[in-house]
Amino acid sequence: MPDITPPLAFFDTLEEMPNPFKQPLKSLAHLAIDAPGEVIDDYQCAAEFIYSYRGSPDTFSTYRREIEHFLHWCLVVAKKSLKQVVREDIETYVEFSKQPPPSWIGQKNVPRFLLRQGERVPNHDWRPYVHASGEFAISQSALQSLFSVLSSFFNFLIQESYLSANPVAQIRQKSKFLRKQQSQGKIRRLSPLQWDFVIETAESMAAEQPQIHERTLFVMNALFAMYLRISELVDTSRWQPQMGHFQADQEGNWWLLTVGKGNKEREISVSDAMLAALKRYRLSRGLSGLPMPGESSPLVHKTRGKGGIASTRQIRGIVQKCFDAAAEKMRTNGFSEDAERLSAATVHWLRHTGISEDVKHRPREHVRDDAGHGSSAITDRYIDVERAERHASARQKLIK
């Protein structure tokens, strides 16, 4: 495919995106695209659809990414409005998504928009797709997300009487794009060695710069020990994590109340080690050792300004800085391969790592409830016993 000038970001962050229901768009001049008049209506519908998912940062980001990618293709590549899209176009778009133009692929995440003279303007260094090597390859889970979100989007457009048909639903053989797996894929997590380096690095950072990195240490502990999702640490319109959400029951056992995926409220059991980590973090903030009932102090505070962190990007930045420092220590100590794999880790690996360690010695039902899994089948994916036994039985097979 010939290289095409990369488009600008169409939609801002969750925190900065204007309410499209209250501020309808009248021009697409800021997107620097040459589009027919009805495309303004396409953009308005897309903005309303995405904005409707603002209650969950993770869901908002997923839906924004998929809709934005699709609009980029429609307007920049195919030069079609949504009303012109048919089934064959969806199949063409899927093939495009598997191998987007090189100029559309960035090697690192950069802000979508920049603040200039009090105004949000598109960042020309931003790219729709990101891969560290610059070579993008779409995963099966990403393809599933693409089909799922686009189908929901077209159903939304039908319900809004904007379109009359869903071209995604008209694809009769999605199996040519989506592979079925015999078993669940391997859970991506840190090895015990990598986690040791990560947590020791966080402790060292906290000792050297406590005003900044006591927070880093607490975030790392919370993500690992309580299997928190990144969205469960940030303030949203749906939920504001507070110190008072740590609560003791009548037996003196501590729990954390949170709201997670699917807007489901759950209680997470707090271990003695996690309680000690909480005490240390609170004391570093000038608070009492343990929270009082109803205490409204933010769970993860801003180092500048008041209130809690409201951006998942900021949490990712905190974790990534710790990962990078730990990887450098691993290289210095001769663990180059482990360091390279750690460099590919994401925040969510900490949740996976915590669950994987706990299913080794806790009843899976207990881990399931703390993790907020919908069924034990999901928790079973973290149990490696059968996989290890399967490989052990194959190890001595002879070929000659």
C-alpha positions as CSV (number, residue, x, y, z in Angstrom):
1,M,0.0,0.0,0.0
2,P,1.4,3.5,-0.9
3,D,2.3,5.6,2.0
4,I,-0.3,8.2,3.0
5,T,0.1,11.4,5.0
6,P,-0.8,10.4,8.6
7,P,-4.0,11.9,9.9
8,L,-4.3,13.9,13.1
9,A,-6.1,12.6,16.2
10,F,-9.8,13.1,15.8
11,F,-10.9,12.8,19.4
12,D,-9.3,14.2,22.6
13,T,-8.7,12.4,25.9
14,L,-11.4,11.4,28.3
15,E,-10.6,14.4,30.5
16,E,-10.5,17.0,27.7
17,M,-13.1,15.7,25.2
18,P,-16.0,18.3,25.0
19,N,-19.5,17.1,25.4
20,P,-20.8,16.6,21.8
21,F,-24.4,16.6,23.0
22,K,-23.9,20.2,24.4
23,Q,-21.3,21.4,21.9
24,P,-22.2,20.0,18.4
25,L,-19.4,20.3,15.9
26,K,-19.9,22.8,13.0
27,S,-16.6,22.4,11.2
28,L,-13.9,19.8,10.6
29,A,-11.2,22.4,9.7
30,H,-9.2,21.5,12.8
31,L,-8.8,17.9,11.5
32,A,-7.0,19.1,8.3
33,I,-9.0,16.7,6.0
34,D,-10.8,17.3,2.8
35,A,-14.3,15.9,3.4
36,P,-17.8,16.3,2.1
37,G,-20.4,18.2,4.2
38,E,-22.2,15.1,5.5
39,V,-19.0,13.9,7.1
40,I,-19.6,16.5,9.8
41,D,-22.7,14.4,10.8
42,D,-20.6,11.3,10.7
43,Y,-18.1,12.8,13.1
44,Q,-20.9,14.1,15.4
45,C,-22.5,10.7,15.6
46,A,-19.1,9.1,16.3
47,A,-18.3,11.6,19.0
48,E,-21.7,11.0,20.7
49,F,-21.1,7.3,20.6
50,I,-17.6,7.5,22.1
51,Y,-18.6,10.0,24.7
52,S,-21.4,7.7,25.9
53,Y,-18.7,5.4,27.2
54,R,-16.9,8.0,29.4
55,G,-18.0,6.2,32.6
56,S,-15.1,3.7,32.1
57,P,-11.6,4.9,31.1
58,D,-10.6,1.6,29.6
59,T,-13.8,1.2,27.6
60,F,-13.7,4.8,26.4
61,S,-10.1,4.4,25.2
62,T,-10.9,1.1,23.3
63,Y,-14.0,2.6,21.6
64,R,-12.2,5.8,20.8
65,R,-9.3,3.9,19.2
66,E,-11.4,1.7,17.1
67,I,-13.8,4.4,15.9
68,E,-11.0,6.8,15.2
69,H,-9.1,4.2,13.2
70,F,-12.2,3.5,11.1
71,L,-13.0,7.1,10.5
72,H,-9.3,7.7,9.5
73,W,-9.7,5.0,6.9
74,C,-13.1,6.2,5.7
75,L,-12.2,9.8,5.3
76,V,-8.5,9.7,4.4
77,V,-8.1,6.5,2.5
78,A,-11.4,5.4,1.1
79,K,-12.8,9.0,1.0
80,K,-16.3,7.7,1.9
81,S,-18.9,8.8,4.4
82,L,-20.5,6.3,6.8
83,K,-23.6,6.2,4.6
84,Q,-21.6,4.9,1.7
85,V,-19.9,2.1,3.6
86,V,-20.9,-1.4,2.6
87,R,-19.8,-4.9,3.6
88,E,-16.9,-5.1,1.1
89,D,-15.5,-1.9,2.6
90,I,-15.4,-3.4,6.1
91,E,-13.4,-6.3,4.7
92,T,-11.0,-3.9,2.9
93,Y,-10.6,-1.9,6.1
94,V,-9.7,-5.1,8.1
95,E,-7.0,-5.8,5.6
96,F,-5.8,-2.2,5.9
97,S,-5.7,-2.6,9.7
98,K,-3.4,-5.6,9.4
99,Q,-0.8,-3.5,7.6
100,P,-1.3,0.3,7.9
101,P,1.0,2.7,6.1
102,P,4.5,3.0,7.7
103,S,4.0,6.8,8.2
104,W,0.9,6.0,10.3
105,I,2.9,4.0,12.8
106,G,4.7,5.7,15.7
107,Q,7.4,4.1,17.9
108,K,6.1,5.6,21.2
109,N,3.0,7.1,22.7
110,V,2.8,10.9,22.5
111,P,-0.1,13.2,23.5
112,R,-3.0,13.5,21.1
113,F,-3.4,17.2,21.6
114,L,-1.2,20.0,23.0
115,L,-2.1,23.1,24.9
116,R,-1.1,26.3,23.1
117,Q,-2.1,29.7,24.2
118,G,-4.9,28.1,26.2
119,E,-6.3,26.1,23.3
120,R,-6.2,22.4,22.6
121,V,-4.5,21.7,19.2
122,P,-3.7,18.4,17.5
123,N,-0.2,17.1,18.0
124,H,1.4,16.5,14.6
125,D,3.8,14.0,16.1
126,W,0.9,11.7,17.1
127,R,0.3,8.5,15.1
128,P,-2.8,6.3,15.0
129,Y,-0.8,3.1,15.5
130,V,2.1,2.5,17.8
131,H,4.8,-0.2,17.9
132,A,8.2,0.1,19.4
133,S,10.0,-1.3,16.3
134,G,7.9,0.7,13.9
135,E,6.6,-2.6,12.4
136,F,2.9,-3.0,13.3
137,A,1.2,-6.5,13.5
138,I,-2.4,-6.7,14.6
139,S,-3.2,-9.4,17.2
140,Q,-6.2,-11.7,17.3
141,S,-7.6,-9.9,20.3
142,A,-7.3,-6.6,18.5
143,L,-9.2,-8.0,15.5
144,Q,-11.9,-9.2,17.8
145,S,-12.1,-5.8,19.4
146,L,-12.3,-4.2,15.9
147,F,-15.3,-6.3,14.9
148,S,-17.1,-5.9,18.2
149,V,-16.8,-2.1,18.5
150,L,-17.6,-1.4,14.9
151,S,-20.7,-3.7,15.1
152,S,-21.8,-1.8,18.2
153,F,-21.2,1.5,16.4
154,F,-23.3,0.6,13.4
155,N,-26.1,-0.7,15.6
156,F,-26.0,2.6,17.4
157,L,-26.3,4.4,14.1
158,I,-29.3,2.3,13.2
159,Q,-31.0,3.0,16.5
160,E,-30.4,6.7,15.9
161,S,-32.0,6.4,12.4
162,Y,-28.8,7.5,10.8
163,L,-28.2,4.2,8.9
164,S,-30.5,1.4,7.9
165,A,-28.0,-1.6,7.9
166,N,-25.0,-2.9,9.8
167,P,-22.3,-3.8,7.2
168,V,-20.3,-5.6,9.9
169,A,-23.2,-8.0,10.7
170,Q,-23.5,-8.7,6.9
171,I,-20.0,-10.4,6.9
172,R,-21.0,-14.0,6.9
173,Q,-17.5,-15.5,7.3
174,K,-15.6,-13.7,9.9
175,S,-13.6,-16.9,10.5
176,K,-11.3,-15.9,7.6
177,F,-10.2,-13.0,9.8
178,L,-10.5,-14.5,13.3
179,R,-8.8,-17.7,14.3
180,K,-10.3,-20.0,16.9
181,Q,-8.0,-21.2,19.6
182,Q,-7.8,-24.7,21.0
183,S,-6.9,-23.3,24.4
184,Q,-6.6,-19.9,26.0
185,G,-3.4,-18.0,25.2
186,K,-0.6,-17.7,27.6
187,I,-1.1,-15.0,30.3
188,R,1.5,-12.2,30.0
189,R,3.1,-11.6,33.4
190,L,6.3,-10.9,35.1
191,S,8.6,-13.7,36.2
192,P,9.5,-14.0,39.9
193,L,12.9,-12.6,39.1
194,Q,11.5,-9.6,37.2
195,W,9.0,-8.8,39.9
196,D,11.8,-8.9,42.5
197,F,13.8,-6.4,40.6
198,V,10.7,-4.2,40.0
199,I,9.6,-4.0,43.6
200,E,13.1,-3.6,44.9
201,T,13.6,-0.7,42.4
202,A,10.4,0.9,43.6
203,E,11.6,0.7,47.2
204,S,14.9,2.2,46.2
205,M,13.2,5.1,44.3
206,A,11.0,5.7,47.4
207,A,14.0,5.8,49.7
208,E,15.8,8.3,47.4
209,Q,12.9,10.6,46.5
210,P,10.1,9.9,49.0
211,Q,8.0,12.9,48.1
212,I,7.6,11.5,44.6
213,H,8.2,7.8,44.8
214,E,6.4,6.7,48.0
215,R,3.4,7.0,45.6
216,T,5.2,4.9,43.0
217,L,5.8,2.2,45.6
218,F,2.2,2.2,46.7
219,V,0.9,2.0,43.2
220,M,3.1,-1.0,42.4
221,N,2.1,-2.7,45.6
222,A,-1.6,-2.1,45.0
223,L,-1.6,-3.3,41.3
224,F,0.2,-6.5,42.3
225,A,-1.2,-7.4,45.7
226,M,-4.9,-6.5,45.0
227,Y,-4.9,-7.2,41.3
228,L,-6.3,-3.8,40.6
229,R,-7.0,-2.6,37.0
230,I,-5.4,0.7,36.2
231,S,-8.9,2.3,35.9
232,E,-9.6,1.4,39.5
233,L,-6.9,3.8,40.7
234,V,-8.1,6.9,39.0
235,D,-10.9,9.4,39.5
236,T,-13.8,9.1,37.0
237,S,-17.3,10.4,36.9
238,R,-18.3,6.8,37.9
239,W,-16.0,6.3,40.9
240,Q,-13.5,8.4,42.9
241,P,-11.1,6.0,44.9
242,Q,-10.7,7.3,48.4
243,M,-8.8,6.3,51.5
244,G,-12.2,5.6,53.2
245,H,-12.8,2.8,50.8
246,F,-10.3,0.8,52.9
247,Q,-12.6,-0.6,55.6
248,A,-12.2,-3.0,58.5
249,D,-15.0,-5.4,59.4
250,Q,-16.1,-6.5,62.9
251,E,-13.4,-9.2,63.0
252,G,-10.7,-6.6,62.2
253,N,-10.1,-7.8,58.6
254,W,-9.4,-5.1,56.1
255,W,-11.1,-4.8,52.7
256,L,-10.9,-2.4,49.8
257,L,-14.2,-1.4,48.1
258,T,-13.8,-0.6,44.4
259,V,-15.9,-0.4,41.2
260,G,-14.4,-2.2,38.3
261,K,-15.1,-3.5,34.8
262,G,-18.8,-3.4,33.9
263,N,-19.4,-0.9,36.7
264,K,-19.4,-3.8,39.2
265,E,-18.7,-3.0,42.8
266,R,-16.6,-5.5,44.8
267,E,-14.7,-5.9,48.0
268,I,-11.0,-7.0,47.8
269,S,-9.4,-8.7,50.8
270,V,-6.4,-6.8,52.0
271,S,-3.4,-8.8,53.1
272,D,-1.2,-7.9,56.1
273,A,1.6,-7.0,53.7
274,M,-0.7,-4.7,51.7
275,L,-2.0,-3.1,54.9
276,A,1.6,-2.4,55.9
277,A,2.2,-0.8,52.4
278,L,-0.9,1.3,52.9
279,K,0.3,2.5,56.3
280,R,3.7,3.5,54.9
281,Y,2.2,5.4,52.1
282,R,-0.3,7.2,54.3
283,L,2.5,8.2,56.8
284,S,4.5,9.6,53.9
285,R,1.6,11.9,53.1
286,G,1.2,13.1,56.7
287,L,-1.9,11.1,57.3
288,S,-2.6,8.7,60.2
289,G,-1.5,5.1,59.9
290,L,-4.9,3.7,58.9
291,P,-7.9,5.5,57.3
292,M,-10.9,6.5,59.4
293,P,-14.4,5.4,58.2
294,G,-15.6,7.7,55.5
295,E,-12.2,9.4,55.0
296,S,-12.4,11.3,51.7
297,S,-8.6,11.7,51.0
298,P,-7.8,10.6,47.5
299,L,-6.4,7.1,47.2
300,V,-3.6,8.1,44.8
301,H,-2.8,11.8,45.2
302,K,-1.4,14.3,42.8
303,T,2.1,15.5,43.6
304,R,1.1,18.9,42.3
305,G,-2.3,20.3,43.1
306,K,-5.1,18.8,45.1
307,G,-7.3,15.7,44.6
308,G,-6.6,12.3,43.1
309,I,-5.1,11.4,39.8
310,A,-7.7,11.4,37.0
311,S,-5.7,10.1,34.1
312,T,-4.8,6.5,33.4
313,R,-1.9,7.8,31.3
314,Q,-0.3,9.3,34.4
315,I,-0.6,5.9,36.2
316,R,1.0,4.3,33.2
317,G,3.8,6.8,33.3
318,I,4.5,6.1,37.0
319,V,4.6,2.3,36.4
320,Q,6.7,2.6,33.2
321,K,9.3,4.7,34.9
322,C,9.7,2.0,37.5
323,F,9.8,-0.7,34.8
324,D,12.5,1.2,32.9
325,A,14.7,1.6,36.0
326,A,14.3,-2.1,36.9
327,A,15.1,-3.2,33.4
328,E,18.3,-1.1,33.5
329,K,19.3,-2.8,36.9
330,M,18.7,-6.2,35.3
331,R,21.0,-5.4,32.4
332,T,23.7,-4.2,34.9
333,N,23.4,-7.5,36.8
334,G,23.7,-9.6,33.6
335,F,20.0,-10.5,33.1
336,S,19.7,-9.0,29.6
337,E,17.1,-11.3,28.2
338,D,14.8,-10.8,31.2
339,A,15.4,-7.0,30.9
340,E,14.3,-7.0,27.3
341,R,11.1,-8.8,28.1
342,L,10.4,-6.4,31.0
343,S,10.8,-3.6,28.5
344,A,7.7,-5.0,26.7
345,A,5.6,-5.2,29.9
346,T,2.5,-3.1,30.5
347,V,0.7,-2.0,33.6
348,H,-1.8,-4.9,33.2
349,W,0.9,-7.4,33.6
350,L,1.1,-6.6,37.3
351,R,-2.5,-7.7,37.8
352,H,-1.8,-10.9,35.9
353,T,1.3,-11.5,37.9
354,G,-0.5,-11.0,41.2
355,I,-3.3,-13.4,40.3
356,S,-0.9,-16.0,38.9
357,E,1.2,-16.0,42.1
358,D,-1.9,-16.3,44.3
359,V,-3.6,-19.2,42.5
360,K,-0.6,-21.2,43.5
361,H,-1.6,-21.2,47.2
362,R,-5.1,-19.6,47.6
363,P,-8.4,-21.3,46.7
364,R,-9.3,-20.2,43.2
365,E,-12.8,-19.0,44.3
366,H,-11.1,-16.6,46.7
367,V,-8.8,-15.3,43.9
368,R,-11.8,-15.1,41.5
369,D,-13.8,-12.9,43.8
370,D,-10.9,-10.6,44.7
371,A,-10.0,-10.3,41.0
372,G,-13.6,-9.6,40.0
373,H,-13.7,-12.4,37.5
374,G,-17.1,-13.3,36.2
375,S,-16.5,-17.0,36.5
376,S,-13.9,-19.5,37.8
377,A,-13.1,-20.4,34.1
378,I,-11.3,-17.1,33.8
379,T,-9.3,-17.7,37.0
380,D,-8.4,-21.2,35.7
381,R,-6.4,-19.6,32.9
382,Y,-3.9,-18.5,35.5
383,I,-3.3,-22.1,36.7
384,D,-0.2,-23.5,35.0
385,V,-0.3,-27.0,36.6
386,E,-1.9,-28.8,33.7
387,R,0.3,-27.0,31.1
388,A,3.5,-27.9,33.1
389,E,2.4,-31.5,33.4
390,R,1.6,-31.7,29.7
391,H,5.1,-30.5,28.8
392,A,6.8,-32.8,31.4
393,S,5.1,-35.8,29.8
394,A,6.4,-34.7,26.4
395,R,9.9,-34.0,27.5
396,Q,11.3,-37.5,27.1
397,K,9.7,-38.3,23.8
398,L,12.2,-39.8,21.4
399,I,12.5,-39.1,17.7
400,K,15.3,-41.6,16.9
